């Protein structure tokens, strides 16, 4: 006699990961990603997604919109916004200057002066450009990165050296003139701090104060889902147990039902407060899916699983049938497992991979290929 039991509980697999998880991926490890600011907006650049986020307040998550990132403006090493309304995109030893990241308007390319090359972080404040060289512990200030004009170089406060992203303070006239007479450009900047017990915060050097980053903003930052949803987890879920209680071998043949695809409803929750511009050419569900795919490819250090899900079904999850046939020895039990990926406690992607074992312990293998670095 064959007994079949339907089970529906996850069993954590060895790739669930443990140890320290840092959350937000630093700019240095996420090419084409950066934060910059104008007088009225903050910009978070995600070249891997082909778009950027605008918000009037990182702390409150106000007025969020997602805009297309023009191909010519993608994959920069650094992104800077200045008071004149220009964006500067550094790539190698040259810089592209545009008035609109979506249209690449009024593009001009200029070379960086040798003294302005190789910086770890760049930002603009007042009418100056500031360059942080972390190994030397210095902050170089110049009015022109092509000519290296009006240079000043200061020692960077050790408390400001562990930032993941840096951006400048932009203030309208005449207030900026007053502040400029009191504070040097090297004090008028912000930086995103590594994840701590209070979550993700950014620090304003001018008034020495920390602010939390709103979850709606965190969801767009690389690694942010590990903070708002929980780290990525790969697991084998046992979906059926079959037991031959007889004293003779039997052949078991039956269609089994499995869920395949991703949980669109849960994932679109991360974009529900975002206004996605028509020019972005992507709808919220597709953007959420893309964010999740990239997140699973990140290393476990930043809350990912370091796996590629490109070959998986990324349509909205549906029930699929599969015919299985196998022999059961007398008194033998077999266990049918399906692999899935989740964020924290939420299942996100139900993979097509099934495995049959003779033991109630989950398989140890990871059926997905490793993500490319």
N, C-alpha and C positions, 0 to 999 in steps of 0.2 A: 504494500500500500504506500502510495506517495502522498505526503502532506506538503502543502505549499503555504507559507506564511508571508503576508504582505507586511513589510516593515518600512518605516519612513523616519529614520533618524540618522543624523550625520555621525560619522566617526572620524575624528581628526587623524590626518595622515602625517607622516614625518615632515613634510614640507611646510607644516603650519608655521614653523619658525619660532624662535625664542630669542631672548636677549634684548639688547638696546635697539630701539627704533627711533630714528631721528625725525621722521615726518617730512617736512618740506625739503625738497632737493635744492641745494645751493645753485646759484647761477653758474658757477664754474663747472658743474657737472650736468647742466641742462642747456646745451647750446641752443641759441635762438630764443632763450627765455630771459626776461629782465623786467624791472619795474622802473618807471620814470614818472615825472609829474610836471604839470603846467600850473598856472595860477588857480585853475578851477577843477582840474581832473587828475586822477591817478590813472596810469596806464600799466596794465600787466600784459606783457607780450608772450605769446605761446606760438612759436613758429611751427612746432610739431603739429599743432591743431589748425594752423593756417589762419589764426584769428587773434584778436586781442580784446581785453576787457577794459572798459572805461567805468570809473565810479567817482563820485564826488566825495566819498568818505570811506576809507578803508575800515575804520572802526565801526561805523553804522551800516555799511554795505548799501549806501544810498545810490539811487539813480544808476543802476548797473545796466550797461548795454554791451553787447558783443558785436564786434565789427570785423569785417574781412581784413586780413593782412595781405597787402599786395605782394606777389611773388618776389619782386625786386627788393622788398623790405624784409624778407625772411632770412633766417639763419645768420643774423648778425652776432658778433661776439659781445657787443654792448649796445644799449639803447639809451639815448640822452634826450631830454626835452629842455628847451631853453626859453627865456623870457620873450624872445622875439617871435615865438610861434613855430619854431622849427624843431624837427626831430633829427638827431644825428645817429646814424647807424654805423658803428665801427666794425669792420671786418678785416682782420689782419692789420696792415699798416695804412689802410685808407679808410675814409669815412664818407658816407652818403648822407647828404643833407636834403630833407624833404619837408613840405608843409602838411602832408597828409599821408598817414601810414596805409590807408586804404586805397589811395589812388596814385601814390608815388609822385605827387604833384611837385613841380618846380625843382626837380632833382638836380643836385650838383654834387660831384665827387671831388674830394680834395685829399691830399696825402697828410699823414700825421708827421709832425716834427719828430725826429729820433728821440728827443727827450720826453715825448708824449706817447711813445709806443710801449706796449707790453705791460700796461697797467692791469691791476686785478679788478678794479671797479672804477667807473666813470660816472660823474653826475654834473649838473650845472646848477648854479645858484647866483643870484644877481646877474651880472654880465660876465661871469667867470665860469671856467670849466675846472673841475676838481678831479684829480687822478690819485687813486690810492694804490700804493705799492706795499703789499702786506708783508713781504719778506723783509724789506728795508724798514718797514714801520713808518713810512712817510706819506704825507699828503701834499701833492704838488698842485698849485693853483696858477692858472694862466688865463688870459683873456682871449687867446687864439691858439688852437691846437695845431694849426698849420705852421704858424710862425713862432710859437712858444713865447708869446709876448707877455710883458709885465709879470714875470714869474716870482712866485713866493713858494717856499717849501718849508713845511713844518713837520715836526714829529707827531705821528698819529697816536692819540691817547690809547693805551693798551686796552681800555674798556670798550673801544670802538672797533677792535680788529677782528671780531668773530662774526661780523654780519654776513648774512646769506645774500642779501641784495641791498644796494644803496641807491638813494635818490635825493635830489636837492629840494630845498625850500624855495618856492617861487612866490613872490609877493608883489602886488600891484604898487605902482607909484601912488602917493609919495612915501608910503610906509617903508618900502624897501630902502629908500635913501636914508631914512632915519636909522633903520636897523644896520645898514651897511656902515654907518658912522660909529656904531657901537660894537658890532660883532663882525669878525672876519668871515669871508665865505667858507672857510674851513670849519666853521661851527654851525653853519646853517644847512644841516642835512639830516636825513632819516636813515635808519637801516633796520632790516628785518632780522630779528634775533633767532637763534636756534630754538627749537621747541623745548619748552621747560615744563615744570609742574603746573604752570598757569596756562598752558596751551601755547599758541603762537602770538607773539607780541612784536610790535615795532617800537623803536626808540627814537625820540626827537632830541638831538644833541643840544639844540638851542636852549630848551628849558629842562633838559635832563629828566624826561618823563617817558614812561612806557604806556602803550595803548594796545589793547587786544585787537586782533584781526577778525572781522565778522565771518561767520561760517560760509555765507554766500560768496565771499571773496576767496576764502580758503579752498573751496571746491574747485576753483579754477587754477590755483597754483599747483605745479607738479609736486605730487606727494600729499596734497591737501586732503584727499579722500581718506588717507590713513588717520588723519586727525579728526575729521568730522564723522566718518563712518566706522573707522577701525581698520587695522592692517588687512591686507589681502591674505586669504587663507585658502589653500588647496585641500580638498578633503574627498575621501571616498565615502559615498552614502550607500548603505546596504538597502536594496529595494525589494529583494525577495530571498527567502530561504526555502529550499526544497529538500525534503527528507524521504528516503526510502526505508520505511519501517518493516518491510517484508524480509523474508529470508532468501529471496531470489533476485538476481539482477533485473533491472527494468530500464526501458528506454523512455526518457522524458522528452516530449516535444510539445511546445506551446508558444503562442505569441505572447511576448511580454510588452508592456507599455512603459515608455520612459519619456520624461520631459526633456526637450532639447531646445536650446536657444537662451536668450537672456531676458532678465526681468525688466522689461521696459518701464513698467509703472513705477518701480522702485527707483530706477536710475534717473528718470526724468524729474524726480523730486529735487535733484541737485540743481536743476536749471529753472525751476518754476518762478524764481524771482528775477530772472534775467530777461532783458529785452533784447532779442536777437534781431539785429538790423537786416533788412531785406538784402542788402549788399553782401552779407556774410554767406549767402547761398547755402545755408544749412539750417535744418530745423532742430528744435531743442532735443528731440529724441535721438537724432543722429549725432549731435554734439555730445550728449551724455554718454552715448555708446563709445565714441572716439576717446573721450576722457578716461573711461573705464579700461579700454583696451591698452592705452598707454600706461595706465596705472599698474595693471597686472604685469607689464613688462619691466617695471622699475625693480631695482634690487630690493631684497628684504630689509636692507638697512634703512630704506625710506618707505617701508610699508607695502612694497610690491611683492610679487611672487617670482620675478625674473623668468617669466615664461612668455612664449609667443602664442597668442590666441588667433592668429590670422586664419588658420585653417578651420576654426570652429564656426558654428552657425550663429551668426549675430542677428538673426531675425527674432522677433518677439517669440518667447517660449511657447511651444505647442507640444501636444502629446503625439508621440510616434510609436509605431508598433515594429517589433523585430521578432522573427521566428528563431527559436533556439532549439537545438536538439543535442542531447548528450546521454551517456550511459550512467546509471547509478548502481553502485554495488550494494549488496545487502547491508542494511543499517547505516548507509552512508548519507551524509548531509552535504549539500553544496550551498554556497552563498553567492548571490549575484550583486555586484557593486557597480555604481555609476560615479564617475568623477565630476566634481563641480568646483567652481571658484566662488568665493564670497568676500564681502567686505565686512569685517567684524562679525556680527551675528546674522547678517543678511546674505542670502544666496543671490548671486548676480548672474552667473553663467553656468548653465547646465550643459556639460560637454557630451559629445557623442560616444565617449569611451566607456565600454563595459568590460568587466572582468569577473571570472568565475573562480572561486577558491574553495578549498575543502576545510577551511578554518574560519571561525567567526572574527578573526583579526583582520583589519583592513590591509590591502596590498601596500607594499612599501614603495613601489615605483611611482614616478611622476610621468604621466602619459603625454604631456605636452613638451614640445621642444624648448630649449633655453632661448631666451630673448637675445638678440644680437646687441652687443655693447654699443 
